[in-house]
Each structure stands twice: as C-alpha cells, then as structure tokens.
Amino acid sequence: MKTVTILVPCYNEEQSLPMFYEATTAVTSQLTNYQWEFLFVNDGSKDKTLEMLMNLRRQHGVNVLNLSRNYGKENAMLAGFDYAKGDAMIIMDADLQDPPTIIPMMIERWEQGFEDVYAQRKDRGKESWLRKQLSLAYYRMLNRVADINVLPNVGDFRLLDRKCIDALKQLREANRYTKGMFCYIGFKKSCIEFDRGDRVAGHSNMSFRILLRLAIDGLMSYTTAPLRMAVWFGLIVALGAFVYMLFIFIRTLLFGDPVAGFPALMDVILFLGGVQLLCIGIVGQYLGQVYIETKHRPIYFVESYNE
C-alpha cells in the first residue's frame, strides 16, 4: 500500500489546526487504498501552535517536527522534505485556503503517471487590485529574464512524487525560492485549477516586506539579468553624457552660449551618483547571496521530532 505524506508548515496557526485536521481527514479517510502520514512542521511559532500539534499527536498520532526557531516557510518546507516518508507528498497550508477536496484529483493524476500535480488559482481571491497587478507583473518580468518558466498564480499547494522530493532535497541553498525550484527540477507536471478560499482563522504572516524579499530572492536565484541591465544602463548613461558634452562644446564654440552653471552641474552629479549607487546595490545583492552560500551553514535546526 502506498503512503502519502501531508506536509503542513505551521507558524502561529493555533486557531486553524483543529479545523484543518478535521476537514482534511474527512477527505483522506475516504481514500482507503493509501496510508496517510500527517507531518506538521512547527516553524518557531509564538502562540500555542506547538501545544495544539502535540494534542493532535496524542489523539491521532500525527508526526510533529519542531524547529529550534522561526526559519521561514521556505526552509520549513525543506525540513519537511527531509523527514517525509511517503511515496508522494502533498504540501498544504493550515489555514484551509488550500481546499482538501482537491486531494482526490491530485491522487488520480499521480496514478496516471504525473509526478508534480500543482494547483493553480483561477483568481487571486480578495487580494487588492494593486497587489494582484504587482504579482502578475512580477511573474511576467521573471519569466522574460529567468532561465526557467515560473508558473503564475501557483503556490506551494501540490502533490510531489518521491522522485521530486528527492530532487528538491538536493537543492540546499540558503536563500530559497521554492516556487522556482519546483519548475527547475522538471519532471512530468499536471495542473488542477481551483478557487482559493479565505482563511478560516487568524491572519496571514506573509507581509509585504516578506513577499518583497522573496521576490528579490526569486529574481536573483534564476537570472543574472539585473547585472546585465546595470551594464547596459551604465553604457547608455555614458553615451548620453558624451553626446551632451559634444552638444555643449559645439554650441559654445559656434554661438558663444555660456555653459550652464551650478544647478545643471548638481543635476548631472546627483543623477550619475544615483545610477552608480543603483548598480553597486545590484552587485551587492548578488555578492550578499554568494557570501551567505559560502558559509555552508545548516538551513535549519530541529529541536524535537515526534513520530
């Protein structure tokens, strides 16, 4: 009998966990041809999430992986990849925005031979118009410059075959962009569209700052286009400055017009200074990524594991 792991990264989800487990087991209990492993990863929660997980363990025998601190969802998922025992794994959030009713369809596609069955949102729900447009623009830009095609409106809700799990376990970079890794490893993929619901309790921990940092990590993990853009930008500015210098020289030589003084000079200096700082910042971001990776620090530490 095949085993399927339900991987649930948790951070401050004490209110959602009972409802999540009840709703998910109502679906998995109907799929009697499989053994089900529930693996909850407590990512340094500050509320009673760990207490709720231990109650679930005592009552239902779920597995609880407790990390030593909050490492972020990307790293918590890697911990789940390392500890999952199933022939396949389904990644879900505890807030029930990922509907458990999709699980049977995922299992069916898996049995048809697909190794990565991902759920794609039909729309982005109640997100603000600005956030939706920024997200779509980001994916369009990323797919134009990246070496891989990152799927828009696709999160972490998916089924992964053991082949995919073992492949993802080999990708140990510290600054992780798992959405890109899913596409990077390849394998046979299939899409299931779904309507994403609202959170059943609590609030999202993905602030704009965290999303922005994740977007930057994604951009710099799969392309060096910002570096090339900085080079071209520098060349264009230098060429424009040279042309403008010739224009000022010829105009002064032929017509005797006085050269513009302090305000124009300050504008040029500030503009060129801004360009230089921008280019240095781009290079610095890449150097920072390299610096972190060269330390070879463990991605996470485990405080306890109950299986």
VOTIDO-261990 format. One record per residue (C-alpha): y, z, x; residue number from 1; residue in one letter. Coordinates in steps of 0.5 Angstrom, whole numbers. Layout:
// residues N
+-------+-------+-------+-----+------+
!     Y !     Z !     X ! seq ! type !
+-------+-------+-------+-----+------+
!     Y !     Z !     X ! NUM !    A !
...
+-------+-------+-------+-----+------+
//
This chain:
// residues 307
+-------+-------+-------+-----+------+
!     Y !     Z !     X ! seq ! type !
+-------+-------+-------+-----+------+
!     0 !     0 !     0 !   1 !    M !
!     7 !    -2 !     3 !   2 !    K !
!    12 !     3 !     4 !   3 !    T !
!    20 !     2 !     2 !   4 !    V !
!    25 !     7 !     5 !   5 !    T !
!    31 !     8 !     1 !   6 !    I !
!    37 !    10 !     6 !   7 !    L !
!    43 !    13 !     4 !   8 !    V !
!    48 !    15 !     9 !   9 !    P !
!    52 !    21 !     6 !  10 !    C !
!    59 !    24 !     7 !  11 !    Y !
!    62 !    29 !     2 !  12 !    N !
!    57 !    27 !    -4 !  13 !    E !
!    55 !    33 !    -7 !  14 !    E !
!    57 !    31 !   -14 !  15 !    Q !
!    54 !    25 !   -13 !  16 !    S !
!    47 !    26 !   -10 !  17 !    L !
!    43 !    29 !   -17 !  18 !    P !
!    45 !    23 !   -21 !  19 !    M !
!    44 !    18 !   -15 !  20 !    F !
!    37 !    21 !   -14 !  21 !    Y !
!    35 !    21 !   -22 !  22 !    E !
!    38 !    14 !   -23 !  23 !    A !
!    34 !    11 !   -17 !  24 !    T !
!    27 !    15 !   -18 !  25 !    T !
!    28 !    12 !   -25 !  26 !    A !
!    27 !     5 !   -23 !  27 !    V !
!    22 !     7 !   -17 !  28 !    T !
!    17 !    10 !   -21 !  29 !    S !
!    16 !     4 !   -25 !  30 !    Q !
!    14 !     0 !   -18 !  31 !    L !
!     8 !     4 !   -17 !  32 !    T !
!     5 !    -1 !   -12 !  33 !    N !
!     9 !     2 !    -7 !  34 !    Y !
!    10 !     8 !    -3 !  35 !    Q !
!    17 !    11 !    -3 !  36 !    W !
!    21 !    14 !     2 !  37 !    E !
!    28 !    17 !     1 !  38 !    F !
!    32 !    18 !     7 !  39 !    L !
!    38 !    22 !     7 !  40 !    F !
!    43 !    22 !    13 !  41 !    V !
!    48 !    27 !    13 !  42 !    N !
!    54 !    25 !    17 !  43 !    D !
!    57 !    31 !    18 !  44 !    G !
!    59 !    33 !    11 !  45 !    S !
!    64 !    39 !    10 !  46 !    K !
!    62 !    40 !     3 !  47 !    D !
!    55 !    42 !     0 !  48 !    K !
!    52 !    36 !     1 !  49 !    T !
!    47 !    39 !     6 !  50 !    L !
!    45 !    44 !     1 !  51 !    E !
!    44 !    39 !    -4 !  52 !    M !
!    40 !    35 !     0 !  53 !    L !
!    36 !    41 !     2 !  54 !    M !
!    35 !    43 !    -5 !  55 !    N !
!    32 !    35 !    -6 !  56 !    L !
!    28 !    36 !    -1 !  57 !    R !
!    25 !    43 !    -3 !  58 !    R !
!    24 !    40 !   -10 !  59 !    Q !
!    22 !    33 !    -9 !  60 !    H !
!    20 !    32 !    -1 !  61 !    G !
!    26 !    27 !     1 !  62 !    V !
!    27 !    26 !     8 !  63 !    N !
!    34 !    29 !    11 !  64 !    V !
!    37 !    27 !    17 !  65 !    L !
!    42 !    32 !    19 !  66 !    N !
!    47 !    29 !    24 !  67 !    L !
!    51 !    34 !    29 !  68 !    S !
!    58 !    32 !    27 !  69 !    R !
!    61 !    26 !    23 !  70 !    N !
!    60 !    20 !    27 !  71 !    Y !
!    62 !    15 !    21 !  72 !    G !
!    58 !    11 !    16 !  73 !    K !
!    56 !     5 !    21 !  74 !    E !
!    53 !    10 !    26 !  75 !    N !
!    50 !    14 !    21 !  76 !    A !
!    46 !     7 !    19 !  77 !    M !
!    44 !     6 !    26 !  78 !    L !
!    41 !    13 !    25 !  79 !    A !
!    37 !    11 !    19 !  80 !    G !
!    34 !     5 !    22 !  81 !    F !
!    31 !     9 !    28 !  82 !    D !
!    28 !    14 !    23 !  83 !    Y !
!    26 !    10 !    17 !  84 !    A !
!    18 !     9 !    17 !  85 !    K !
!    18 !     4 !    11 !  86 !    G !
!    15 !    -4 !    12 !  87 !    D !
!    22 !    -5 !     8 !  88 !    A !
!    29 !    -1 !     7 !  89 !    M !
!    34 !    -1 !     2 !  90 !    I !
!    41 !     1 !     4 !  91 !    I !
!    45 !     5 !    -2 !  92 !    M !
!    51 !     9 !    -3 !  93 !    D !
!    50 !    15 !    -6 !  94 !    A !
!    56 !    14 !   -11 !  95 !    D !
!    52 !     9 !   -15 !  96 !    L !
!    57 !     4 !   -14 !  97 !    Q !
!    50 !     0 !   -12 !  98 !    D !
!    46 !     0 !   -18 !  99 !    P !
!    39 !     2 !   -17 ! 100 !    P !
!    37 !    -3 !   -23 ! 101 !    T !
!    37 !    -9 !   -17 ! 102 !    I !
!    32 !    -6 !   -13 ! 103 !    I !
!    26 !    -9 !   -17 ! 104 !    P !
!    29 !   -16 !   -16 ! 105 !    M !
!    30 !   -14 !    -8 ! 106 !    M !
!    23 !   -13 !    -8 ! 107 !    I !
!    21 !   -19 !   -12 ! 108 !    E !
!    25 !   -23 !    -7 ! 109 !    R !
!    22 !   -19 !    -1 ! 110 !    W !
!    15 !   -21 !    -3 ! 111 !    E !
!    17 !   -28 !    -4 ! 112 !    Q !
!    18 !   -28 !     4 ! 113 !    G !
!    25 !   -27 !     4 ! 114 !    F !
!    27 !   -22 !    10 ! 115 !    E !
!    34 !   -20 !     8 ! 116 !    D !
!    36 !   -19 !     1 ! 117 !    V !
!    43 !   -18 !     0 ! 118 !    Y !
!    47 !   -16 !    -6 ! 119 !    A !
!    54 !   -20 !    -7 ! 120 !    Q !
!    59 !   -17 !   -11 ! 121 !    R !
!    61 !   -22 !   -17 ! 122 !    K !
!    68 !   -19 !   -16 ! 123 !    D !
!    71 !   -13 !   -13 ! 124 !    R !
!    72 !    -9 !   -19 ! 125 !    G !
!    78 !    -4 !   -20 ! 126 !    K !
!    81 !    -5 !   -13 ! 127 !    E !
!    88 !    -7 !   -12 ! 128 !    S !
!    91 !   -14 !   -12 ! 129 !    W !
!    93 !   -13 !    -5 ! 130 !    L !
!    87 !   -10 !    -3 ! 131 !    R !
!    83 !   -16 !    -5 ! 132 !    K !
!    87 !   -21 !    -3 ! 133 !    Q !
!    88 !   -18 !     4 ! 134 !    L !
!    80 !   -17 !     4 ! 135 !    S !
!    79 !   -25 !     3 ! 136 !    L !
!    84 !   -27 !     8 ! 137 !    A !
!    81 !   -23 !    13 ! 138 !    Y !
!    74 !   -26 !    12 ! 139 !    Y !
!    77 !   -33 !    12 ! 140 !    R !
!    80 !   -32 !    18 ! 141 !    M !
!    74 !   -28 !    21 ! 142 !    L !
!    69 !   -34 !    19 ! 143 !    N !
!    74 !   -39 !    22 ! 144 !    R !
!    74 !   -36 !    29 ! 145 !    V !
!    68 !   -32 !    30 ! 146 !    A !
!    61 !   -34 !    33 ! 147 !    D !
!    57 !   -32 !    26 ! 148 !    I !
!    59 !   -33 !    19 ! 149 !    N !
!    60 !   -26 !    16 ! 150 !    V !
!    59 !   -26 !     8 ! 151 !    L !
!    65 !   -24 !     4 ! 152 !    P !
!    64 !   -19 !    -2 ! 153 !    N !
!    58 !   -17 !     1 ! 154 !    V !
!    57 !   -10 !     3 ! 155 !    G !
!    51 !    -6 !     6 ! 156 !    D !
!    47 !    -6 !     0 ! 157 !    F !
!    41 !   -10 !     1 ! 158 !    R !
!    34 !   -10 !     3 ! 159 !    L !
!    31 !   -11 !    10 ! 160 !    L !
!    24 !   -13 !    12 ! 161 !    D !
!    21 !    -9 !    18 ! 162 !    R !
!    23 !   -15 !    23 ! 163 !    K !
!    30 !   -14 !    21 ! 164 !    C !
!    30 !    -6 !    22 ! 165 !    I !
!    27 !    -7 !    29 ! 166 !    D !
!    32 !   -12 !    31 ! 167 !    A !
!    38 !    -8 !    29 ! 168 !    L !
!    35 !    -2 !    33 ! 169 !    K !
!    36 !    -6 !    39 ! 170 !    Q !
!    44 !    -7 !    38 ! 171 !    L !
!    46 !    -1 !    41 ! 172 !    R !
!    54 !    -2 !    42 ! 173 !    E !
!    58 !     4 !    40 ! 174 !    A !
!    64 !     0 !    36 ! 175 !    N !
!    59 !    -2 !    31 ! 176 !    R !
!    61 !    -8 !    25 ! 177 !    Y !
!    54 !    -8 !    22 ! 178 !    T !
!    56 !   -13 !    17 ! 179 !    K !
!    57 !   -18 !    22 ! 180 !    G !
!    50 !   -15 !    25 ! 181 !    M !
!    46 !   -17 !    19 ! 182 !    F !
!    49 !   -24 !    20 ! 183 !    C !
!    48 !   -24 !    27 ! 184 !    Y !
!    40 !   -23 !    27 ! 185 !    I !
!    39 !   -28 !    23 ! 186 !    G !
!    32 !   -28 !    19 ! 187 !    F !
!    31 !   -31 !    12 ! 188 !    K !
!    36 !   -29 !     7 ! 189 !    K !
!    37 !   -29 !     0 ! 190 !    S !
!    43 !   -27 !    -5 ! 191 !    C !
!    43 !   -23 !   -11 ! 192 !    I !
!    50 !   -23 !   -15 ! 193 !    E !
!    51 !   -16 !   -18 ! 194 !    F !
!    57 !   -13 !   -22 ! 195 !    D !
!    59 !    -7 !   -18 ! 196 !    R !
!    61 !     0 !   -22 ! 197 !    G !
!    65 !     5 !   -21 ! 198 !    D !
!    64 !    12 !   -17 ! 199 !    R !
!    60 !    17 !   -21 ! 200 !    V !
!    64 !    23 !   -18 ! 201 !    A !
!    68 !    24 !   -12 ! 202 !    G !
!    73 !    19 !    -8 ! 203 !    H !
!    72 !    14 !    -3 ! 204 !    S !
!    72 !    16 !     4 ! 205 !    N !
!    74 !     9 !     6 ! 206 !    M !
!    81 !    10 !     7 ! 207 !    S !
!    86 !     4 !     9 ! 208 !    F !
!    86 !     7 !    16 ! 209 !    R !
!    79 !     7 !    17 ! 210 !    I !
!    78 !     0 !    14 ! 211 !    L !
!    83 !    -3 !    19 ! 212 !    L !
!    80 !     0 !    25 ! 213 !    R !
!    73 !    -3 !    22 ! 214 !    L !
!    76 !   -10 !    21 ! 215 !    A !
!    79 !   -10 !    28 ! 216 !    I !
!    72 !    -8 !    31 ! 217 !    D !
!    69 !   -14 !    27 ! 218 !    G !
!    74 !   -19 !    30 ! 219 !    L !
!    73 !   -16 !    37 ! 220 !    M !
!    66 !   -16 !    37 ! 221 !    S !
!    64 !   -23 !    35 ! 222 !    Y !
!    70 !   -27 !    38 ! 223 !    T !
!    75 !   -28 !    44 ! 224 !    T !
!    80 !   -32 !    39 ! 225 !    A !
!    85 !   -26 !    40 ! 226 !    P !
!    85 !   -27 !    47 ! 227 !    L !
!    86 !   -35 !    47 ! 228 !    R !
!    91 !   -34 !    42 ! 229 !    M !
!    95 !   -30 !    46 ! 230 !    A !
!    95 !   -35 !    52 ! 231 !    V !
!    97 !   -41 !    47 ! 232 !    W !
!   102 !   -36 !    44 ! 233 !    F !
!   105 !   -35 !    51 ! 234 !    G !
!   105 !   -42 !    53 ! 235 !    L !
!   109 !   -44 !    47 ! 236 !    I !
!   114 !   -39 !    48 ! 237 !    V !
!   114 !   -41 !    56 ! 238 !    A !
!   115 !   -48 !    54 ! 239 !    L !
!   120 !   -47 !    48 ! 240 !    G !
!   124 !   -43 !    53 ! 241 !    A !
!   124 !   -48 !    59 ! 242 !    F !
!   126 !   -53 !    53 ! 243 !    V !
!   132 !   -49 !    51 ! 244 !    Y !
!   134 !   -48 !    58 ! 245 !    M !
!   135 !   -55 !    59 ! 246 !    L !
!   139 !   -56 !    53 ! 247 !    F !
!   144 !   -50 !    55 ! 248 !    I !
!   144 !   -54 !    62 ! 249 !    F !
!   145 !   -61 !    60 ! 250 !    I !
!   150 !   -58 !    54 ! 251 !    R !
!   154 !   -54 !    59 ! 252 !    T !
!   154 !   -60 !    64 ! 253 !    L !
!   156 !   -65 !    60 ! 254 !    L !
!   161 !   -62 !    55 ! 255 !    F !
!   163 !   -56 !    58 ! 256 !    G !
!   161 !   -51 !    53 ! 257 !    D !
!   161 !   -44 !    55 ! 258 !    P !
!   154 !   -41 !    56 ! 259 !    V !
!   152 !   -35 !    50 ! 260 !    A !
!   153 !   -28 !    53 ! 261 !    G !
!   150 !   -21 !    52 ! 262 !    F !
!   148 !   -22 !    44 ! 263 !    P !
!   144 !   -28 !    46 ! 264 !    A !
!   141 !   -25 !    52 ! 265 !    L !
!   139 !   -19 !    49 ! 266 !    M !
!   135 !   -23 !    43 ! 267 !    D !
!   131 !   -27 !    48 ! 268 !    V !
!   129 !   -21 !    52 ! 269 !    I !
!   127 !   -17 !    46 ! 270 !    L !
!   123 !   -23 !    44 ! 271 !    F !
!   120 !   -24 !    50 ! 272 !    L !
!   118 !   -17 !    51 ! 273 !    G !
!   115 !   -16 !    44 ! 274 !    G !
!   111 !   -22 !    46 ! 275 !    V !
!   109 !   -19 !    52 ! 276 !    Q !
!   107 !   -13 !    49 ! 277 !    L !
!   103 !   -16 !    44 ! 278 !    L !
!    99 !   -20 !    49 ! 279 !    C !
!    98 !   -14 !    53 ! 280 !    I !
!    96 !   -10 !    47 ! 281 !    G !
!    91 !   -15 !    45 ! 282 !    I !
!    88 !   -15 !    52 ! 283 !    V !
!    88 !    -7 !    52 ! 284 !    G !
!    84 !    -7 !    46 ! 285 !    Q !
!    78 !   -11 !    49 ! 286 !    Y !
!    79 !    -7 !    55 ! 287 !    L !
!    78 !    -1 !    51 ! 288 !    G !
!    72 !    -4 !    48 ! 289 !    Q !
!    69 !    -5 !    55 ! 290 !    V !
!    71 !     2 !    57 ! 291 !    Y !
!    67 !     5 !    51 ! 292 !    I !
!    61 !     1 !    52 ! 293 !    E !
!    60 !     2 !    60 ! 294 !    T !
!    60 !    10 !    59 ! 295 !    K !
!    53 !     8 !    55 ! 296 !    H !
!    54 !    15 !    51 ! 297 !    R !
!    49 !    16 !    45 ! 298 !    P !
!    51 !    13 !    39 ! 299 !    I !
!    49 !    20 !    35 ! 300 !    Y !
!    46 !    27 !    36 ! 301 !    F !
!    41 !    30 !    31 ! 302 !    V !
!    42 !    37 !    29 ! 303 !    E !
!    36 !    37 !    25 ! 304 !    S !
!    31 !    33 !    22 ! 305 !    Y !
!    26 !    35 !    16 ! 306 !    N !
!    21 !    30 !    13 ! 307 !    E !
+-------+-------+-------+-----+------+
//
